[in-house]
Amino acid sequence: MEPPNLYPVKLYVYDLSKGLARRLSPIMLGKQLEGIWHTSIVVHKDEFFFGSGGISSCPPLCSFLTTHRGEAYNLFEHNCNTFSNEVAQFLTGRKIPSYITDLPSEVLSTPFGQALRPLLDSIQIQPPGGSTVGRPNGQS
């Protein structure tokens, strides 16, 4: 018998492309993508997400833009979605949808994705408004 879920755990999914991926991906990648996903986990009235600044938290909806330290962040292999997947599994025993976690490999499987990889590897994601978890007052 499972204990009752005392604190709801929610997955928040944001399309960083704001619809552009859906329109441009067939032309640029030769395959349809529905979005470029950023995810976070909301629990205990806080939203937790992973970016180039490490693990951060903020009030829900502010993050619109393992070991999870900022220097470990990688857009394709160790990103907000891998973090959300690990937290969701830890808290609920369930993974986040595979259409989100499989997106990097889908993009990299295309010639255009491979050509863009050096540029995309240099991108740092740190949505505004968050405070880094584990550092007093959000200090770096």
C-alpha positions as CSV (number, residue, x, y, z in Angstrom):
1,M,0.0,0.0,0.0
2,E,1.4,3.4,-1.0
3,P,1.4,6.3,1.4
4,P,-0.8,9.2,0.5
5,N,0.7,11.9,-1.6
6,L,1.0,14.7,1.0
7,Y,2.5,17.2,-1.4
8,P,1.4,17.4,-5.1
9,V,4.3,17.2,-7.5
10,K,3.8,19.0,-10.9
11,L,5.8,19.0,-14.0
12,Y,5.8,22.4,-15.7
13,V,6.7,22.4,-19.4
14,Y,7.6,25.5,-21.3
15,D,8.3,25.9,-25.1
16,L,11.4,28.1,-25.2
17,S,10.9,28.7,-28.9
18,K,7.4,30.1,-28.4
19,G,6.0,28.2,-31.3
20,L,8.9,28.7,-33.7
21,A,10.2,25.1,-33.4
22,R,6.9,23.8,-34.7
23,R,7.0,26.2,-37.8
24,L,10.7,26.1,-38.6
25,S,11.8,22.6,-37.7
26,P,10.6,20.8,-40.9
27,I,12.6,23.3,-42.9
28,M,15.7,23.4,-40.7
29,L,15.8,19.8,-39.4
30,G,13.8,17.9,-41.9
31,K,11.5,16.6,-39.1
32,Q,8.7,18.1,-37.1
33,L,9.4,19.3,-33.5
34,E,6.5,20.5,-31.4
35,G,8.7,22.7,-29.2
36,I,12.1,23.3,-27.5
37,W,11.2,22.2,-24.0
38,H,12.3,23.6,-20.7
39,T,10.9,21.8,-17.7
40,S,10.8,22.3,-13.9
41,I,9.2,20.5,-10.9
42,V,6.8,22.3,-8.6
43,V,6.5,21.0,-5.1
44,H,6.0,22.7,-1.7
45,K,4.8,25.9,-3.5
46,D,8.2,26.3,-5.2
47,E,9.4,25.7,-8.7
48,F,12.8,23.9,-9.0
49,F,14.8,23.9,-12.2
50,F,18.3,23.4,-13.4
51,G,20.3,25.8,-15.6
52,S,23.8,27.0,-16.0
53,G,23.6,28.6,-12.6
54,G,22.9,25.2,-11.0
55,I,19.7,24.2,-9.2
56,S,17.4,27.2,-8.7
57,S,14.0,27.8,-7.2
58,C,11.4,30.5,-7.4
59,P,7.6,30.9,-7.1
60,P,5.7,28.8,-9.7
61,L,5.8,30.0,-13.3
62,C,8.9,32.2,-12.8
63,S,11.4,29.9,-14.6
64,F,10.0,30.4,-18.0
65,L,12.9,30.8,-19.7
66,T,22.7,13.0,-10.1
67,T,24.8,16.1,-9.1
68,H,23.4,19.3,-10.4
69,R,26.1,22.0,-10.2
70,G,26.1,24.8,-12.8
71,E,29.4,23.7,-14.4
72,A,27.8,20.2,-15.0
73,Y,25.0,21.8,-17.2
74,N,25.0,20.7,-20.8
75,L,22.2,21.7,-23.2
76,F,22.0,18.2,-24.7
77,E,23.1,15.7,-22.0
78,H,22.6,17.2,-18.5
79,N,19.9,19.9,-18.7
80,C,16.7,21.1,-17.1
81,N,14.8,18.1,-18.5
82,T,17.2,15.5,-17.1
83,F,17.0,17.3,-13.8
84,S,13.2,17.3,-13.8
85,N,13.1,13.7,-14.8
86,E,15.3,12.7,-11.9
87,V,13.4,14.7,-9.4
88,A,10.0,13.4,-10.7
89,Q,11.3,9.8,-10.4
90,F,12.6,10.5,-6.9
91,L,9.4,12.1,-5.7
92,T,6.8,10.1,-7.6
93,G,8.5,7.0,-9.1
94,R,7.4,8.2,-12.6
95,K,9.4,9.7,-15.4
96,I,8.5,12.8,-17.4
97,P,7.2,12.3,-21.0
98,S,9.8,10.9,-23.4
99,Y,8.9,13.4,-26.1
100,I,10.7,15.9,-23.8
101,T,13.7,13.8,-22.8
102,D,14.3,12.5,-26.3
103,L,14.3,15.9,-28.0
104,P,18.1,16.5,-27.8
105,S,18.9,13.2,-29.5
106,E,16.3,13.9,-32.1
107,V,17.8,17.3,-32.9
108,L,21.4,15.9,-32.9
109,S,20.3,13.1,-35.3
110,T,19.9,15.7,-38.1
111,P,22.7,17.2,-40.2
112,F,21.5,20.7,-39.1
113,G,21.6,19.7,-35.4
114,Q,25.1,18.4,-35.8
115,A,26.2,21.6,-37.6
116,L,24.7,23.8,-34.8
117,R,26.0,21.7,-31.9
118,P,29.1,23.8,-31.2
119,L,27.0,27.0,-31.0
120,L,24.3,25.2,-28.9
121,D,26.8,23.7,-26.5
122,S,27.9,27.3,-25.6
123,I,24.4,28.4,-24.6
124,Q,23.8,29.0,-20.9
125,I,20.3,28.8,-19.6
126,Q,19.5,30.8,-16.5
127,P,15.9,32.0,-16.4
128,P,15.5,35.3,-14.5
129,G,13.9,35.5,-11.1
130,G,15.3,32.3,-9.7
131,S,17.5,31.9,-6.6
132,T,20.2,29.2,-6.6
133,V,19.4,26.4,-4.2
134,G,22.0,25.8,-1.5
135,R,23.5,29.3,-1.6
136,P,22.3,31.8,1.0
137,N,20.1,34.6,-0.5
138,G,20.9,33.4,-4.1
139,Q,24.5,34.4,-3.9
140,S,27.0,32.9,-6.3
